[in-house]
Amino acid sequence: MEMQLHSSTAQVSTFPKGATNSGLANTGLANAGLASKRGHSIAKTENLALLKLGSLLHSQLSSNWVLDQFYRESSRPLGYTGLIYQYPGEKTGISHGVLGGHSCSYDLVLNGDFLGTLDLYKAHPYSERELVRVEHYLHVLLYPLRNALLYQKASKRAFLDHLTGARNRAAFDADLMAEIELAHRHQHPLSIIVMDIDHFKKINDSQGHSFGDQVLKSVSLAAQEVIRGGDQFYRYGGEEFVIIAPHSALDGTRLLAERLRCRIFDENHCGITGLTLSSSFGVAQLRDGESADELFQRADLALYAAKHSGRNQVMA
């Protein structure tokens, strides 16, 4: 196991690779007598606390949860007041507590895999012994954090539509249920938009499926540029897409759908002059006690009303 340390009070150090025993390997903690290059071993009482922490951190596969629990369980014994974690590859970042003062900064590396950076803040400079204790705790963090990051990457791939880069139907089903629960609990508005590209079959038949794929990508890109930061965009299937708009009432969501309709209609898709695309939209706002299926059905009915009324319009 390898970990690199950078701080104002310590040289860069590397832990020995492969220094584990069978009783402690699952927690990510090296054997009870392991010393870092600073020459300090783990006390028996702290070893038990680290085993308990390792068991806790392995119980969930969310990096945010793992880091939240790490902060809760380690900030008091280690005497630090706040932390910042960043993992640029997944655009993951989290902070806890009071930031500022003195800090030590770690590049977290496990078997050659970069797991992000971690900064720990406290009011006074770290002593040599305090840095050793930090390193012992970080040994416990590495494996649960690595597992959580791997799981998040796999989940992200499973919830993505690989053609358009939008989130897929499985993601929509899960996200809509979660957003409805939040909306009912906190009494804030929630709306959805169901959209469909008009006459898409004719495009496939006349231009070919490869060209149709490029059209789907172009429409998806346009939609993701129009929606707000808190909105989520999904490819529901075929040429049908859905937008979840949290904290958005019916009128505001209808305006969002209208902006997207105009953007798609005015866009020069795939660089072909004269190719005009239109789309139809159905909008619905969540009602008290309404389920995900009921909300989607109302938006879908509004979409069909838009199509039967001449297409290229928004109905709510």
C-alpha positions as CSV (number, residue, x, y, z in Angstrom):
1,M,0.0,0.0,0.0
2,E,1.4,3.3,-1.0
3,M,0.5,6.8,0.2
4,Q,2.2,10.1,-0.4
5,L,2.2,12.9,2.2
6,H,2.9,16.6,1.6
7,S,2.7,19.1,4.4
8,S,4.6,22.1,5.7
9,T,5.9,20.0,8.6
10,A,6.9,16.8,7.0
11,Q,9.0,15.4,4.1
12,V,7.3,13.3,1.5
13,S,7.0,9.7,2.8
14,T,5.8,6.4,1.4
15,F,4.4,3.5,3.3
16,P,5.8,0.0,2.7
17,K,3.9,-1.9,0.1
18,G,2.2,-5.2,1.0
19,A,2.7,-4.8,4.8
20,T,-0.6,-6.3,6.0
21,N,-1.6,-9.4,7.9
22,S,-4.7,-11.6,7.3
23,G,-6.5,-10.3,10.4
24,L,-6.4,-6.7,9.4
25,A,-6.1,-6.6,5.7
26,N,-9.9,-6.1,5.1
27,T,-9.9,-2.8,7.0
28,G,-7.1,-1.4,5.0
29,L,-5.0,-1.2,8.2
30,A,-1.4,-2.5,8.2
31,N,-0.4,-5.0,10.9
32,A,-0.5,-3.9,14.5
33,G,3.2,-3.3,14.8
34,L,3.6,-1.5,11.4
35,A,5.6,1.7,11.6
36,S,5.8,4.3,9.0
37,K,9.1,5.8,8.0
38,R,8.7,8.1,11.0
39,G,9.4,5.1,13.3
40,H,6.2,5.0,15.4
41,S,3.9,2.0,15.8
42,I,0.1,1.9,16.6
43,A,-0.9,1.6,20.2
44,K,-3.2,-1.3,21.1
45,T,-6.1,0.9,22.1
46,E,-5.9,3.0,19.0
47,N,-5.6,-0.2,16.9
48,L,-9.0,-1.3,18.2
49,A,-10.5,2.1,17.4
50,L,-9.0,1.8,13.9
51,L,-10.5,-1.6,13.4
52,K,-13.9,-0.3,14.4
53,L,-13.5,2.6,12.0
54,G,-12.5,0.3,9.2
55,S,-15.6,-1.9,9.7
56,L,-17.8,1.2,9.7
57,L,-16.3,2.7,6.5
58,H,-16.7,-0.6,4.6
59,S,-20.5,-0.7,5.3
60,Q,-21.5,1.8,2.5
61,L,-20.4,2.4,-1.1
62,S,-20.8,6.2,-1.2
63,S,-17.6,8.2,-1.2
64,N,-19.4,11.2,0.4
65,W,-20.8,8.9,3.1
66,V,-17.3,7.3,3.7
67,L,-15.7,10.7,4.0
68,D,-18.5,12.1,6.2
69,Q,-18.0,9.2,8.6
70,F,-14.3,9.4,8.5
71,Y,-14.5,13.1,9.6
72,R,-17.0,12.3,12.4
73,E,-14.9,9.5,13.8
74,S,-11.4,10.9,13.3
75,S,-11.6,14.6,13.8
76,R,-11.8,14.4,17.6
77,P,-9.0,11.9,18.2
78,L,-6.7,13.5,15.7
79,G,-7.5,17.0,16.8
80,Y,-8.3,18.6,13.4
81,T,-11.1,21.0,12.8
82,G,-12.0,20.5,9.1
83,L,-11.2,18.6,5.9
84,I,-11.4,19.1,2.2
85,Y,-11.5,16.1,-0.2
86,Q,-11.2,16.4,-4.0
87,Y,-11.2,13.8,-6.7
88,P,-11.0,15.7,-10.0
89,G,-11.6,12.7,-12.3
90,E,-15.1,12.2,-11.0
91,K,-15.7,15.9,-10.2
92,T,-16.2,14.8,-6.5
93,G,-15.5,17.2,-3.7
94,I,-16.5,17.5,-0.1
95,S,-15.7,19.7,2.9
96,H,-16.5,19.5,6.6
97,G,-15.9,21.6,9.6
98,V,-13.8,24.7,10.1
99,L,-11.2,25.3,7.3
100,G,-8.2,27.5,7.8
101,G,-5.1,27.7,10.0
102,H,-2.5,25.0,9.6
103,S,-3.0,21.9,7.3
104,C,-1.4,18.8,6.0
105,S,-2.2,17.7,2.5
106,Y,-2.3,14.1,1.2
107,D,-2.2,12.6,-2.2
108,L,-4.1,9.3,-1.6
109,V,-2.6,6.6,-3.7
110,L,-3.4,2.9,-3.4
111,N,-1.4,0.3,-5.4
112,G,-0.7,3.0,-8.0
113,D,-4.3,4.3,-8.2
114,F,-4.9,7.9,-7.5
115,L,-7.9,8.3,-5.1
116,G,-7.9,12.1,-4.7
117,T,-6.4,14.7,-2.3
118,L,-7.2,15.2,1.3
119,D,-6.4,18.3,3.4
120,L,-6.8,18.3,7.2
121,Y,-7.0,21.6,9.0
122,K,-6.3,22.6,12.6
123,A,-5.5,25.7,14.6
124,H,-1.9,24.8,15.5
125,P,0.9,23.2,13.5
126,Y,1.0,19.4,13.3
127,S,3.7,17.7,15.4
128,E,5.6,14.7,14.1
129,R,3.6,12.3,16.3
130,E,0.3,13.8,15.2
131,L,1.2,13.3,11.5
132,V,2.0,9.6,12.3
133,R,-1.5,9.2,13.8
134,V,-3.0,10.9,10.8
135,E,-1.2,8.4,8.5
136,H,-2.5,5.4,10.6
137,Y,-6.1,6.7,10.1
138,L,-5.6,7.2,6.4
139,H,-4.5,3.6,6.0
140,V,-8.0,2.7,7.2
141,L,-9.7,5.2,4.8
142,L,-8.0,4.0,1.6
143,Y,-9.7,0.7,0.8
144,P,-13.3,1.8,1.6
145,L,-12.7,5.0,-0.4
146,R,-11.3,3.1,-3.3
147,N,-14.2,0.7,-3.3
148,A,-16.7,3.5,-3.1
149,L,-15.1,5.3,-6.1
150,L,-15.1,2.1,-8.1
151,Y,-18.7,1.5,-7.4
152,Q,-19.7,5.1,-8.3
153,K,-17.9,4.8,-11.6
154,A,-19.7,1.6,-12.4
155,S,-23.0,3.1,-11.4
156,K,-22.4,6.1,-13.5
157,R,-21.8,4.0,-16.5
158,A,-24.9,1.9,-15.8
159,F,-27.1,5.0,-15.6
160,L,-25.8,6.7,-18.8
161,D,-27.1,6.4,-22.4
162,H,-23.9,5.7,-24.3
163,L,-25.1,7.2,-27.5
164,T,-26.1,10.7,-26.3
165,G,-24.3,10.9,-22.9
166,A,-27.6,11.7,-21.2
167,R,-28.8,9.8,-18.2
168,N,-30.9,6.8,-19.1
169,R,-34.4,5.4,-18.2
170,A,-33.1,3.5,-15.2
171,A,-31.6,6.6,-13.8
172,F,-34.8,8.5,-14.5
173,D,-36.9,6.0,-12.7
174,A,-34.6,6.1,-9.6
175,D,-34.2,9.9,-9.7
176,L,-37.8,10.7,-10.1
177,M,-38.9,8.6,-7.1
178,A,-36.2,10.3,-5.0
179,E,-37.2,13.8,-6.1
180,I,-40.9,13.1,-5.5
181,E,-40.1,12.0,-2.0
182,L,-38.2,15.2,-1.4
183,A,-40.9,17.4,-2.9
184,H,-43.6,15.8,-0.8
185,R,-41.5,16.0,2.4
186,H,-40.4,19.6,2.0
187,Q,-43.5,20.9,0.1
188,H,-41.6,22.4,-2.8
189,P,-42.8,22.2,-6.5
190,L,-41.5,19.6,-8.9
191,S,-42.3,19.3,-12.6
192,I,-41.2,17.1,-15.5
193,I,-41.0,17.6,-19.2
194,V,-41.5,14.8,-21.7
195,M,-40.3,15.6,-25.2
196,D,-40.3,13.7,-28.5
197,I,-38.6,14.6,-31.8
198,D,-41.3,15.0,-34.5
199,H,-41.2,12.7,-37.5
200,F,-38.0,11.1,-36.4
201,K,-38.8,7.8,-38.3
202,K,-38.8,9.8,-41.5
203,I,-35.3,11.0,-40.8
204,N,-34.1,7.5,-40.2
205,D,-35.8,6.2,-43.3
206,S,-34.5,9.0,-45.6
207,Q,-31.0,9.6,-44.1
208,G,-30.1,6.3,-42.4
209,H,-29.8,5.3,-38.8
210,S,-26.2,6.6,-38.5
211,F,-27.5,10.1,-39.4
212,G,-30.4,9.6,-37.0
213,D,-27.9,8.8,-34.2
214,Q,-26.2,12.1,-34.9
215,V,-29.5,14.0,-34.7
216,L,-30.2,12.4,-31.3
217,K,-26.7,13.5,-30.1
218,S,-27.3,17.0,-31.4
219,V,-30.7,17.3,-29.7
220,S,-29.3,16.0,-26.4
221,L,-26.5,18.5,-26.5
222,A,-28.9,21.4,-27.2
223,A,-31.1,20.3,-24.3
224,Q,-28.3,20.0,-21.8
225,E,-27.1,23.5,-22.7
226,V,-30.6,25.0,-22.2
227,I,-31.7,23.3,-18.9
228,R,-30.9,24.9,-15.5
229,G,-28.1,23.7,-13.2
230,G,-30.4,21.8,-10.9
231,D,-32.4,20.1,-13.7
232,Q,-31.7,16.5,-15.0
233,F,-31.9,15.4,-18.6
234,Y,-32.6,11.8,-19.7
235,R,-33.0,9.8,-22.8
236,Y,-36.2,7.8,-22.0
237,G,-36.0,5.6,-25.2
238,G,-35.8,6.0,-28.9
239,E,-36.4,9.7,-29.8
240,E,-38.1,10.5,-26.5
241,F,-36.4,12.5,-23.7
242,V,-37.4,13.6,-20.2
243,I,-36.4,16.5,-18.0
244,I,-36.8,16.5,-14.2
245,A,-37.1,20.1,-12.9
246,P,-36.9,20.3,-9.1
247,H,-38.2,23.5,-7.4
248,S,-40.0,24.5,-10.6
249,A,-43.7,25.1,-10.9
250,L,-45.8,24.5,-14.0
251,D,-45.5,28.0,-15.6
252,G,-41.7,28.2,-15.2
253,T,-41.3,24.6,-16.5
254,R,-43.5,25.4,-19.5
255,L,-41.2,28.4,-20.3
256,L,-38.2,26.1,-20.1
257,A,-39.8,23.6,-22.5
258,E,-40.6,26.5,-24.9
259,R,-37.0,27.7,-24.8
260,L,-35.8,24.2,-25.7
261,R,-38.4,23.9,-28.4
262,C,-37.2,27.1,-30.1
263,R,-33.5,26.0,-29.6
264,I,-34.1,22.7,-31.4
265,F,-36.2,24.3,-34.2
266,D,-33.6,27.0,-34.8
267,E,-30.5,24.8,-34.5
268,N,-28.5,23.9,-37.6
269,H,-28.3,20.2,-36.7
270,C,-25.5,18.1,-38.0
271,G,-24.3,20.9,-40.2
272,I,-26.9,20.3,-42.9
273,T,-28.5,23.4,-44.4
274,G,-32.2,23.1,-44.7
275,L,-32.6,20.3,-42.1
276,T,-35.3,21.6,-39.7
277,L,-36.2,19.6,-36.6
278,S,-39.2,20.2,-34.5
279,S,-40.2,18.6,-31.2
280,S,-43.3,18.2,-29.1
281,F,-43.5,18.7,-25.4
282,G,-45.7,17.6,-22.5
283,V,-45.3,19.3,-19.1
284,A,-46.8,18.3,-15.7
285,Q,-46.3,19.5,-12.1
286,L,-46.5,17.1,-9.2
287,R,-49.7,17.1,-7.2
288,D,-50.2,16.3,-3.5
289,G,-49.8,12.6,-2.9
290,E,-49.1,11.8,-6.6
291,S,-46.9,8.9,-7.5
292,A,-44.1,8.8,-10.1
293,D,-46.2,6.8,-12.5
294,E,-49.2,9.2,-12.2
295,L,-47.0,12.3,-12.8
296,F,-45.3,10.8,-15.8
297,Q,-48.6,9.6,-17.3
298,R,-50.0,13.2,-17.1
299,A,-46.9,14.6,-18.8
300,D,-47.1,11.9,-21.4
301,L,-50.7,12.6,-22.1
302,A,-49.8,16.3,-22.6
303,L,-47.1,15.3,-25.1
304,Y,-49.6,13.3,-27.1
305,A,-52.0,16.2,-27.0
306,A,-49.2,18.4,-28.5
307,K,-48.6,15.9,-31.2
308,H,-52.3,15.5,-32.1
309,S,-52.6,19.3,-32.2
310,G,-50.0,19.8,-34.9
311,R,-46.7,19.0,-33.2
312,N,-43.8,21.5,-32.6
313,Q,-45.5,22.9,-29.5
314,V,-45.7,22.7,-25.7
315,M,-48.8,21.4,-23.9
316,A,-49.3,21.3,-20.1
